[in-house]
Amino acid sequence: MKRILPTPDGRPSLRHLLDTYERQIIEAALRQRHGNQRRAAADLGLLPTTLHEKMKRLGLLRRERAAARVEAAASAPAASWAQAS
C-alpha cells in the first residue's frame, strides 16, 4: 500500500481519511460474517473479487488471515495430553 503523507498543514489527506473509513467498514463486515469474505461482500453490495482487491489495497489480507488463525486456535479443543491429567 502506498504511504500517504499528511497535507502541508499536518492534517491527514483525503485519501488517508477515505482509506481509514473504508477499512473500518470492511473490517466490521468481516467481523459480522466471521471472516467469510463472500458474505461480507454481499452485505456491502460488492462482488467478492472487488472486496478482495479492496482488502489487498488496504493491507487487510494479512491481518484478516492472522485474525482467523488466532480465532481458530482459541476455539480449538485443548490438547489431549492436557485432558489426560
C-alpha positions in Angstrom: 0.0 0.0 0.0 1.3 3.5 -0.8 2.1 5.7 2.1 0.0 8.8 2.0 1.7 11.8 3.6 -0.3 14.4 5.5 -1.0 17.7 3.9 1.5 20.6 4.4 -0.5 21.8 7.4 -0.2 18.4 9.1 -3.8 17.2 8.6 -4.4 13.8 7.1 -5.0 13.7 3.4 -8.5 13.0 1.9 -7.1 9.7 0.6 -5.9 8.7 4.0 -9.3 9.5 5.6 -11.2 7.6 2.9 -9.0 4.6 3.2 -9.4 4.6 7.0 -13.2 4.8 6.8 -13.3 2.1 4.1 -11.0 -0.2 6.1 -13.3 0.2 9.2 -16.4 -0.7 7.2 -14.8 -3.8 5.6 -13.4 -4.9 9.0 -16.8 -4.6 10.6 -18.5 -6.6 7.8 -15.9 -9.3 8.1 -16.3 -9.5 11.9 -20.1 -9.7 11.5 -19.7 -12.6 9.0 -16.9 -14.3 11.0 -14.3 -13.7 8.2 -16.5 -15.0 5.4 -15.5 -12.7 2.5 -18.3 -13.8 0.2 -21.0 -13.0 2.7 -19.2 -9.7 3.7 -19.0 -8.7 0.1 -22.7 -9.4 -0.4 -23.6 -7.3 2.7 -21.5 -4.5 1.3 -23.0 -4.8 -2.2 -19.7 -5.8 -3.8 -18.5 -8.6 -5.9 -16.2 -10.9 -3.9 -13.4 -10.1 -6.3 -13.9 -6.3 -5.7 -13.8 -6.9 -1.9 -10.6 -8.9 -2.3 -9.0 -6.1 -4.3 -10.0 -3.5 -1.7 -8.7 -5.7 1.1 -5.4 -6.1 -0.8 -5.1 -2.3 -1.4 -5.9 -1.6 2.2 -3.5 -4.2 3.6 -6.3 -6.2 5.2 -5.5 -9.6 3.7 -2.6 -10.5 6.0 -4.5 -9.1 9.1 -7.7 -11.0 8.2 -5.8 -14.3 7.8 -3.9 -13.8 11.1 -7.1 -12.9 13.0 -8.7 -16.1 11.6 -5.8 -18.2 12.8 -5.9 -16.7 16.3 -9.7 -17.2 16.4 -9.3 -20.8 15.3 -6.6 -21.5 17.8 -8.7 -20.0 20.6 -11.8 -22.1 19.7 -9.8 -25.4 19.2 -10.2 -28.0 21.9 -7.5 -28.4 24.5 -4.7 -30.8 23.7 -5.4 -34.4 24.5 -2.4 -34.6 26.8 -3.8 -31.8 29.0 -7.1 -33.7 29.3 -5.4 -36.9 30.4 -4.3 -35.5 33.8 
